Amino acid sequence: MNDLSQQKIDASCRVPLLALFGGAAVWLIVGLGFALIASLNFHMPEKFGSCAWLTYGRVQAAANDAILYGFCIPAALGVMLWIFARLSQSELVLPLVPVVAANIWHLGVFIGIVAILIGDSTGFAWLEFPRGSSVLLFAAFLLIAISAVATFGQRKERELYPSHWFLLAALLWFPWIYSTANLLLASGHPVRGVTQAVIGWWFADNLIFVWLALVGLGTAFYFLPKLAGRPLQSSYFALFAFWTLILFGTWCGIPQAAPVPAWLPSLSSVAAALTIVPLIAIALIFVKTVCGADVHCQGGPFCYIKFGMVAFLLSGLMLIASACPQISRVTEFTWFGPAQIQLQILGFFGIVICGAIYELLPRIMGFELPFPKFVRGQHWFFMLGIILLAGSLAIGGVIQGRAALVTTNSPADILASTLPFLRASTAGLLLLLLGSLLLAANIFVMTFKWKLALLKSVIAALKAPLENSEVKP
Amino acid sequence: MKNGCSVFLAAFIALGASWWGFVLAPVLQLGTAKQTAVLNSSDIYPNQRPGDATLGLQVYRADGCAACHTTQVGQEGVACEIALTSLGKNQPVEFKKFIASLLDLPRLRPSSNSVTSQMQSWTGTVPQIIVTNLDVDTANNLLQHINAAGCKAEVQIVATGVDIARGWGMRRSVAEDFLWDDPVQLGSLRVGPDLADVGTRLNNAGWQLLHLYAPQSVAKNSSMPPFRFLFETRKSKTSGVPSPDALNLPTELAPPDGYEIVPTADAKNLVAYLLSLHAGVPLYDAPFTSRQASTNAPANKK
């Protein structure tokens, strides 16, 4: 494949990807800002008392959704489109469709966030957006999926690469779970009683654990061999990991003490225990591919993806631990759960996607990053931020759980034992926010430069002297 | 996995399996759930919440209360206790001696400490709990001995566990408790206490309103944010006489003279919802012996 056509392929992704990434970077900042405000409640609970839309329950939900729906999913879709175009060795098919879809998506997220803040959320965790907004998200996802699948259909090589399996399964799974959850929970005729909670847990697990894992691993399995300079070790392991992940991972998520028929949590904890199988397979692929590679990452995309993979394995282990009845006795209803989710969303997925964005951005734009040092800076901010955030929440959660097992401790005592950790997590959020500002700076300065160059070329074309043939004598 | 179709099919089957298991099956099993009978009673459970409480659930949802509060009580198991209802012709002193002699039975030795502490200050009033924390077989065995001695006693079932001991409910939460709720707000994190039984534990509407307006004024060291936006400050209608709704605030929080703070409809509905939360009805799948009628056992912590 010659360089020229490679450049053409990259350039065909430019506009849709900028539309997806630009909004994603903004939502990441907004989401982390909201999370910071929510976290301030543990420093000064009195402060936000007279403002309805800044109350903890609303801001926390807005923060979660802004990061997951605003940043993670559109950024992932952008990276996915580029990977499909590259693997197919074909230009992006229907490039205008994802541009329109990106705008619909970000509009949907905006409506959803405003709705949560004015008290119009659905009340289901990770599914807070009301109907008007979720319809927009669903439509936008389908549009992008059409473009992705059409590009996939253009591929020259019939044989599929491991990333293909993960990303195709993700394209199928999101519309399925999102429509099911919205139709059964947030429509006019919701299901009755605790069935709502069961479907809510199933959706949250499948979106946050399975879907993010599918896209994150698909991305990592594409970039790791490229960055390490050696092939994925090996495709057979990847196939095994793929199968076991979608077979077992999809059944996790029902808490142990849930007030539902006992077979549901039992089945869920068996599935969680079996999830160790794909985790081991993924760990082996990762170690075998990365070790022996003679590449120094120096804070670049390779570092991002390596850190993300370690975070994924840790978050998977935390998920398995909290489904084990002996451990869930302590960790249930504590900050351990949010710690696992933050590690999965920001520690694994966010950082893998940021690494991928930094790797592909110079290629699709055709010029280097304006602030190459920010890449390293963001890596440090994110790494320290995630360790502080997830680490302190996890430790605080275990301490909280142990304190809660002593009957004589009042709720205020239990909370007091976790307060130092909650306050430390605020510092983690601050670091993450700083890191996300660096990401936005790179993306927006690049977009601005590109638009400037575009404007210049238009002006140059207008100013250019007319050709002789057009000049009338 | 050579072509797109095989991946699609594989993913469809493997992923879809969980849809059948965790969406369709629960809908079939629980989607048509109806009210059940209360244990040892002809009552039906649960009843619809009152109208203002149903509206209050929407305030609970809108303000994201479930971010910090669960409404599900956990339980580790059940234990039996024996309540003496009649001494028959026996004297209290003799009965004490009789029970002490029974404690030498190998099965009862582990419970002897709890028995002696219960019985020490007993003066012969019935009903009285003699032994707590027994398994079913031991309890029935002991009951036979007591009945054979001419006394009358009964086995009572109590739920055990940390949440129960804290007074957060009489039994674990079960699916029936949430039959009428939409959305079901179970919560997953306990920054604050569980609320499944808050309507029994803190059943004073005035206290609840004060707690919403200024949590730290009634619950020391609470980190609950105040919900001032659910209240309005307005001019007192008649000077000197506060309206019946006005909050009775401590001086440092009180509004300036001539003004008063009254709850909005949202605040009243939210409190109505909180007061409608109970986990104290014995059911087939979560049994316990209701203590309302009997015994001088320690009452639920208020």
Interface residues (C-beta under 8 A of the other chain):
Chain A: N41 F42 P45 E46 F48 G49 S50 C51 A52 T55 Y56 G57 R58 Q60 A61 G119 D120 S121 T122 G123 F124 A125 F152 G153 R158 E159 L160 H164 W165 L168 A169 L172 W173 W176 I177 T180 L184 L185 P190 V191 R192 G193 V194 T195 Q196 A197 V198 I199 W201 W202 N206 V210 L239 W243 I246 L247 T250 W251 I254 P255 A257 A258 P259 V260 P261 L264 L267 E332 F333 T334 W335 G337 P338 A404 L405 T407 P411 A412 I414 L415 A416 L419
Chain B: M1 K2 N3 G4 V7 F8 A10 A11 F12 A14 L15 G16 A17 S18 W19 G21 F22 V23 P26 V27 Q29 L30 G31 T32 A33 R61 A62 D63 G64 C65 A66 A67 C68 T70 Q72 G74 V162 A165 R166 R172 S173 V174 A175 E176 D177 F178 L179 W180 D181 D182 P183 V184 Q185 L186 G187 S188 L189 R190 V191 G192 P193 P215 Q216 A219 K220 N221 S222 S223 M224 P225 P226 F227 R228 F229
